[in-house]
Amino acid sequence: MFSKILIANRGEIALRILRACRELGIPTVAVHSTADSDAMHVRLADEAVCIGPPASRESYLNVAAILSAATITGADAIHPGYGFLSENADFAETVEAHGLTFIGPTADHIRMMGDKITAKTTMRALGVPLVPGSDGALENLEQARIVADKVGYPVLIKAAAGGGGRGMKVAATADDLEEAWSVARTEARAAFGNDEVYLEKYLDRPRHIELQVMADTHGDVVHFGERDCSLQRRHQKLLEEAGSPALNAQQRDEIGEIATSALKKLGYRNAGTLEFLYQDGQFCFIEMNTRLQVEHPVTEMVCDVDLVREQIRIAAGEPLGYGQKDIHFSGHAIECRINAEDPLTFMPTPGTISVFHPPGGLGVRVDSALYAGYRVPPYYDSMIAKLIVRAPTRLEAIQRMRRALDEFVIEGVKTVIPLHLKILDDPQFRSGDYTIHWLEKFVAAQKAE
């Protein structure tokens, strides 16, 4: 096991990793920007090192500063969390080259899955179903027209190096294709420095289903079931569930077997999440995240497993020590992301937290680094907490989440808690009959009232 782990992240995920390390008896090093000098993970870590000014590129994305912090503190492993450098293959490679352990997948697998075209080509070869579309990057608009005519409109033009909805445009008809092609390439070039795009059939009512997997260095791979992440605004998730209201145990087992078989052939290691669009009983692979997900707690709640602890164990060379038959799913879990944002416009609302009172009770979990007096900085992601509940049934989980949100007091900044309460009260959400397009329409209706 490791003698000391440096946590290359901030906020609630840094605190989450710190807690797992502490339960394993491993000392921790927190790194932070000058804007985060009073952050909770900095206060609780065994050691802390300032790595730069507020701007991410000069601190949390500063590879040299992070490696220097690891060297001077004697850390022998680095956990990247999510975001920042977590899916940066060059960073993972550099960490290993300096004699440290990167707690995550190999650099080769991060690089492979970071390119959406390579990821899809790889998964197709491994027998994973895909959304109909181009076999690779499109060379020109004429090629895009040929593929679009073959799969049928509407179609989606997507950036090969994309993520978060950037470089993604819908063409409803052939007349829209040229503009979608041009805008997607321009956005992709600006956001990722790579204007390669590919084309997929646009599914009109899909759900976003993702599967949590874990693989050790001894050839064993298991999955921890699915999460339904269909409630999204501008491709950003807001509420997640485990399991999905749209799937049954047989469907979960089927996609789980396909995914674990593929990753076993690939020789994958550590945590990963395969993301699918699901419509009319069909799963279509769209991408793989080679890191811990923001929404991992809902999986932990229904499986009673510490995924961060498993990541650390696997990175240290330990075997999983269990098989698929040993993983059991119990009840239903829901996660609400609590963002410091206006609940209707979604504009960030940084500021000082004057009152912070998290909810409690049976089956309630709050992952947050907030405290009264903490100043939410304007430089980073606006998510300030995650509220997770578990109950025996989905309806009971909804009721428990509603009760917990009513108890949650955060004053000093606006949050999206009022929006979550309205979502939970909506009959269509409560029925479980929603798609990835539902939340955008729901928010638009709220604005119109």
N, C-alpha and C positions, 0 to 999 in steps of 0.2 A: 504494500500500500504506500501511498505518497507521504512524504514528510511534511510538505507544505504546498498549498494550492493558491495560485494567484487568480483572482476573479476579474476578468477583463470586461467588466460591464458596470452598470449602475442601476439605481432604482430597485423596484421590487424583485427583479430576477437576480440581482446581485445578492440581495438578502436571502432569497430562496436557496441559492447555491451555498451561501454561508451556513445556513441552518443544516443542510445535508452534510456539509463537511464537519460541522461541530458534532453531529450525532455519530459520525464515523471516527471522531477523535483526531481530525486533521486540522492543524493550524491554517489560518487564512491570511491572505494579503489583499486588501482593497486598494484599487487604484481609483483616482478621482480627478476631475477637473477642478479649477478654482471655484467654479460655480457650485460644486457639490461637496465642498469642504465640511458642511454640516449635515451631510446625508446620513441616514440611519445605518447603511452598510459600512460606512467609514467609521462610525462610532463603535460598532459592534465587532469589527474585524480585529484580529490579533495584531496586525500591522497595517498601516496605510501609507500610500505614496501618492503625492500629487504629480500628475503626468502632463499638465499643461493648462492653458486657458480654456474658457467655456466652449469655443468652437470644437465640434467633434473631430474635425480633421486634424486639429492640433492636440487632441487629448485621447479620446476613446478610439480614434482611428490611427493614432500615432504608434506604429509598430515598434519603432526604435525605443520610444519611451516605455512602452509596456514590457519589452524584453529587458530593458535596463532595470526596471522595477523588479522583475523576476530575479535577475542576477544579484542585485544588491541585497535582496531579502532572503536569498537561498531557496526560492520556490523551485520545485521540480516538476510542476505541472501547471497548465493554464486552462481554465474553463471559460469559454467565450460567451456563454449564455445564449441569447438570441439577439438579432440585429447586429449593428456595428460590424465586427470582424468575424462573426460566427460562421459565415459561409464564404469566407475569403480563402481560397485555396492557397494563395501565396503566403498568407499569414500562417496557416496550418503547417505548410512546408517549412517556413522559416523557424517556427517554434521547434519542430522536430530536429532541424539542422543545428540548432543551438543546444541540443542534448536535453531538451525538455519534452514532456508529453503533452500533446494536444488532446484534450478530453472531447473527442468527437470522432467523426469519420476520417478516413484518409484524405489527403489532399487530392489524390486522383479522383476519388468518388465525389468530392465537393465540386471539383472542376467539371466532371462529367455531368452532374445533375444541375449545375449552375447554368449550363447552356441548354435552353429548352429544347432545341432541335436534337442535340446529342442525347439528351435524356429520353426523348420520345423514341428515337431510333433504337436506343439501347433497350428500352422497355418492350418495344415491339418484338425485338429479337428474342426476348425472354418470355414471350407469351402473354404479356399484359395488354388488355384491350385499350385502344386509343379512340379519341374523337376522330371521325373521318376528316381528312385534309391532305395538305401537301406532305410529301415524304421528307422534305428538308427545307432549307431556305429558298425563297423565291428569287430568281435572278432578275425578273423584270415584270412589268405590269401585265404583259401578254400571257406570261406563264400563270400569273395569278388568275386571269380570266378563264383559262383552260381548266384549272383546278376547281374554281368556283362553279363553273358550269357542270362539272362532273359531280360535285357533292351537293349542289343545289343551294340557292339562297334561302335565308340570309347567311352570310359568312362573317368570320371574325379574323381580322389581320392582327397578328401579335408579334411583339418584339422577341427575337431569339434570346436576348440577354435580359428580358423584362422581369417585372415584378411589381406588385402594388397597383396594377391597372395602368401603368404608364406604357405608352407604345402599343395601345390596344384600341382598335376601332372596328365598329360594326358597319358592314355594307348590307343594307336590306335588299337592294336590287342591283342589277348589273350597272345601272346608271350611277350608283353610289360608290362603286369599287375604286375608281381612280382617286377620288378625294380621300377615302379611307386609307388607301395604299400610301398616298403622299403624306398625310398627317401622321400615320403610325410610324413611318420611317423617320420623319423629322423629330418626333417625340423620342423615339428610340435613340437617335443619334445624340440628342441633347441630354438625355437622362443616363445613358449607358456608354456613350462613345462608340456605339455599334449600331448601324442602321439595318442590320439583317432582320428580316421579318419572314413569318410563315403564315399559312392560312388554315383555318379550321372551320368546320360546319358550326354555325351558331345555333346552339340548343336554346329553344324558346322558354322552357320551363324546367330547367335542371335543378337539382340540389347539389350543394357542395359537400361531398363526403370525404373525410380523410381517415387514413388508417395509421395508427401508431405502431411502429415496429422497434424491436431492439435486437441487436446481433452481437454475439461475442467474437473473440478472436480464435475460437475453437470450432467454428463452422455451424454453430447453433443459432437459429433465428426464430423469434416468436412475435406474435402481434398481441396488442392489448385492446383490440376492438376499434370501433369507429367513433368518430365525432362528426356531428352535423354542424357545419359552419356556414349555413346558407344565409344567415341574417347578416348582410353586408351592405355597406354604403360606399360607393366608389371603390369597390373591391377590397374594402377594409372591414374586417370582421368586427361585430359588436356584441353578439351573444352566441354561445356555443352550447351544444348538448351532447351527452354521451349516455346511451346510444342514440342513434337516429330514430325519430318517429316513423321514418319511411322504410326501415329495414327490419327483417326478422332474423332470428338466430341462424337459419340456414343460409341466408344471403351474406351475413357476416362471415360465416365459416368459409363460404365459397371465395369471396374476395380476399379473405385472410390467407387462404391456402395459395392463391395465385401470387399474392404479394410476397409471402415468406419464401415460397419456392424460387421466385425471381431473384430475391436478394441473397439467397443462399448460393445460387449459381454465380452471382456477381461477386461474392466474397466480401459483402458489405460488413462494416463493423459499427458498433455504437448505435445511438438513437437516430431515427429517421421517420419521416411522415410522407406517405404517398397520398397525393391529392387526386380526387376523381370528381368528374361531373356524373351525376346519376339521374337518368331519365328513362321512363318506360321499362324499368327493370334491368337496364343496362348500365354497367360501369365503364367510364371512359377516362383513362389516365390523362392528367394534364401536367403535373409536375411533381417533383420530390424535394422536400425541404430536408437538408442534411444537417439538422440541428434540433434542439429542443424548441417546441412550439409555445407560443404565449398561452394557448389554451390547454396545455398538458395537465393542469389540475383536475379537469373533469374526468380524464382517464384515470388518474390516481384515485379519485373518489370512488369510482365504480369497480376498480380492480384491487384496491388496497395495496398499492405498490408505490414506492418512492422512485420515480424515473430518474431524478438527478443522482440519487445514490447508485442506481444501476449503471448510469453513465460512468461514474467514477470507478466503480468496481471493474467494469469491462475495460476501461482505459488502463487500469492497473494490471490487466492480464488475467483477471479472474473469470471463470466460466459462469454462464448464466445460472447453472445449478438447478434448472427446472425446465420442463417442456410445455408445449401448448396445452396439454391436458390438465396442467396444474394451475392454469389461469382461469379464474372464475369471475363472472360479471354479476354484480349485485346492485339492484336498484337503478335509479336514474339520477344524473347530475346535470346541472346547468351552471354556466359561467356568464356573468355580466361584466363586461369591461367598463370600468368607471373612468371616464376621461374628463380632464379639466377643459371642457368645451361647452359652448352654448348648446342646449339640447335640440335646437331647431336648425341653427345655421352651421353648427359644428365648428365655429371659429374657436381657436384655442383661448383659454382664459387663465394665463399664469397669474400668480399672486401669492399672498401669504395665507396659510391655513390658520384661521383663528380658533376654530373648534373642530376636533376630530373625535368622533365616537363610533367605532365600528360595531356592527351587530354581532350577536353571539347565539348560543343555543345549540341544540342537537343538530348535527349535520350541516353546520355553517362554518365556512372557512373564508378568511380574508387574507389575501396576499397583497401587501402594501408596505411601502417604506415611509408613509406619511406620519406626521405627528403635529400636534398643535404648535404653531410658531414656525413650522417649516415653510420655506418660500419655494413654491413651484417655479422652476426657472423656465424662461421662454425659449431655451435653446434646443430642447429635446422633444421626444414624442410626448403627446399630451396624456397618455394613460397613466393614472396615478394610483389605481387600485384594481384588483380583480376580486369580485364577490362570487364565491362558489358554494352551491348547496347540493346536498344529496338527500334523497328520500326513497322509500320503497317503490313508488310509482311516479310517472311523469306528472300527473295532476298534482300529487302531493309535493313534488319538487317545485312546481310553479307556485303553489300556495306558500311554500316555505321561502322561496326567493322573494315573493312579494312582501312577506312579513319582514324579511331581513332588509330589504331596500327601504321599507318604512322606518326601520330602526337606524339606518345608516345616516349619520350626521356629518356633513363636511361643509363648513362655512368658511368664507373668505374668497372662494372661487366658485364659478358656476360649474355644474357637472351634468352628465347625461342621465342621472338617476331619474328625473321626471319622465324622460323618454322610455326608459326601461319599464317603468310602472305602467305606462300606456300600452306598451307592447304586450306585457304579461296579461293585461285585461282584454286584449283583442280576441274575439271568438275564433278567428282564423288561425292565429298563432296557437291558441289553446287546443285547437283541433289537430295541430301538427301538419296542416296542409298549407305549406308555404314553399317558395322557391328562392333562388338567389336574387330574383327581381322584386320580391315582396317588400323588403324594407324601404327601398327607394320610393315606391308608390305610397307606402304608409307614411313616411316622413312628409312627402308632398301634400298628402291629405291633411296632416296636422298643420302645416303652414297655411293651408287654405282656410282653415276654420277661424 
